[in-house]
């Protein structure tokens, strides 16, 4: 009898689905991240570099 080939589960395709859009969470993240982004831009200007948002 021939053996069945083993499947490699690492190669299985995962299906990523977007999470539910929660307005309260998105506002809180925006409030936390916006000052950090502007501070980073100001730091790069002080160093004489162009603005970079990663």
SULTA-V813592 format. One record per run of one state. SS is the DSSP state (alpha for helix, beta for strand, coil for the rest). FROM is the first residue (numbers start at 0). TO is the last residue. Records with the same first field share a line. If there is no record, write none. Layout:
BEGIN
SS=FROM-TO + FROM-TO
END
This chain:
BEGIN
coil=0-7 + 11-21 + 46-53
alpha=8-10 + 22-45
END
